[in-house]
Every structure is written in structure tokens, then in C-alpha cells.
Amino acid sequence: MRIAIASDHAGYTLKEELKRMLRDLGHEVRDFGTHSGDQVDYPDFIVPAAEAVASAQCDRGIVIGGSGNGEAIVANKVPGVRCTLCWESYTARVAREHNDANVLALGARVIGVDIAREAVRTWLDASFEGGRHQVRLDKVKAVEERYTGPRMKKSEPAR
């Protein structure tokens, strides 16, 4: 799986740990930064990672900050992204199964490395259940389109 990953300065150390784990699991990881613990503004790194997921350059994304709140907020501004903020594996699993979350936000100051690893593995292993959940996602997509216009289909050329 192709995974976009990004963080701010508070999430940098956890991002580096998760990159190693993801690569060890055989995933292709595209790191959008930041590349140090120096203070930065999270939108500068989170938006490009979210755009990579929305455009299907990456299959999923992981964004990390101190609490994960800002990262989730800005990722969800990108049309086609369904970012979920999780603190443990149960919410990570149902975010995939029920909400087809394609980006996972984590708070490095909220959870430890072991819990983050478990949440990421659970989220990556879970699959969208469809059915009644698809009906709800179709309604979410309709809300998004009301404010942004319909998204192009992947096979449709840009105009």
C-alpha cells in the first residue's frame, strides 16, 4: 500500500517511528515532512499529504501533530479526504469499517508509540463494510459537493 505521512514538529518523532514500522510491514511510504523537530506550521505539510490521498497518488495517509486536532481539521478541508482522529485501535478500526476513513490523524502528545503502532496496524488491516455505511457516506459526499462542486472521476481528464 502507498501511504502518505506528514507531521508538524510535535509529531516528528512519532512520524519517524511509524515510517520505520510501515516500511517493515512492506508499505511504500511517502514522507511529506516535516523533517526535523524545528517549529513549523502543520498545514504546510498536512495539505500536500492529504492531496496525495485525494488524488490517488497514495492509498492512505497518516498525519501527526501534538494533539492531532489541527491536522485532522486541515486534512478534512481537502475534498475527497475522510480523516479521522484516533487515540486507540477501536476507533481506528471503526473509522475504516464504517466511515471508509482514508487518512488517520494521531496526537503524539496524547498517545504513546506502542498504542500508535497498534492503532495504525488496526486501521490498515480494516476494510470498509459498505452497505448501510455507504448510504451515509453518499450523504457526506453530497454535502461536500454542495460546497465544492462535484469531483472529477479518476478516469475523467482535467479541463
N, C-alpha and C positions, 0 to 999 in steps of 0.2 A: 504494500500500500504506500502511496505517496503522501507524506504528511508534512504540512507547513507548520512551523513552530516559530513563535516570537514571544518576546518579553520586554518588560521595562527593566530598569536597574534592580528593582526589588525582586524580580523573578529570574534574574540572570542565572544564579547558581542552580536553582531547580531546573531551569531550561536545559542547562548543560548536563545535568544528571539524567533527565528524561531523554535527551538526544542519544546518549550512550545506550540506554535501555532499548529505545526504539530501533536503533541500528543493530543491536544484539539480537533483537527479535526478527530481523530481516527486512525492516521497513526502510524505504528511501526517505530521508529527512532533508527538507529544505529549510534552512535557518534564515529567517528574515531579520535577525538581530533582536535586541542589542547584543553587542559583542564584548561587553565589559560591565562592571558594576557601577560605572560612572552614571550620574543622574541624567535621565533623558525624559522625553515626553512620549508616553506609551502609544498615542495614535500613530506616530511616525513609523512604528514597527508592526503594530497590530493590523492596521488597514491593509498594507500590502499582503500580509499572510491571509487575511480574510478574502481579499480579492482573488488570490490564487486558488482558494477553495471554490468561490463563487464561479470562477471561470473554468473550473475543472482541470486546472494545471496541477492541482493537488486534490487528493480524495477527501482528506480531512485536515483539520487544523487544531493546534493546541496553542493557547495564548495564556501567558502567565504574568501576574503582577503581584503586588503586595497582598491585596485582598481579592483580586480578580474581577472586582466590580466594574471598574473603568474599562478594562479590556473586553469584558462581555458587552458592555454598552456600545462601545465603538465598533466592535466586530458585527453586532446586530444592525448597525446602520448600513452595512453593505448588502444590497439586495441579493437574495438567494442564500444568505448565511442564516443558520439557526444555531446560535451559540448558547450554550448552557453553562452556568456557573455551578460547579460541584465541589463538595467538601469530602465526599466519600464515594464508595463504589455503588451503593444502591441508586443514588440519584444519577450517577453516570450511566448505569445500565438502563434505567427507565427513560432517560433523555434520548437514548438511541432507539429503544424499543417503541416508545410512544410518540416521540417528537422528531425522530429522524435527525437529531442534532448532528451537524456536520463540523462544528467547532466546539471544543471543550475549553472552558476558562477555569484556571486554578489560581488560588491565592497562596503564594509561597509563605506568607506570614500567618496563614490560617491553618494549613495542614503540613505535616511533615513529609519527608521524602518517601518513606515507605507507604504511607496512605496515598500519596500522589501516584506512585507507581501502580498500586493496586487499582485505583480509580481509572487510570489511563488504560491498563490492560483490560479491565472490565468493559470500558467504553468501546475499545477497539474490537473486542470479541462479540459485542452485542449487535443484533440486527434489527432493523425496523420491522415491526409486526404488520403494518398496513391495516387493512380492514377499517374499523371504526376510527382508528387514529389517522388514516389517510383522509377521511372526510373532514376531520378537524384541521389537518394541515392544508387542505384545499381552501378552507376558510381563512386561514392565516395568509396564504398566498394571495387570496382575493383582497385582503386588507392591504398587503404590501403593494399590489398592483394599483389599488385605488390612489395611493400616494406617489408611486414612482412610475406607473405605466407598466404594461406587460413586458416581461423579459424576453429576449430573443431565445429561440430554441437553439441548442448547441449546433444543429446542422444548418441553421439559417445564417446566411452571410451578413456581415455588418454593412450598414448603409451609410 
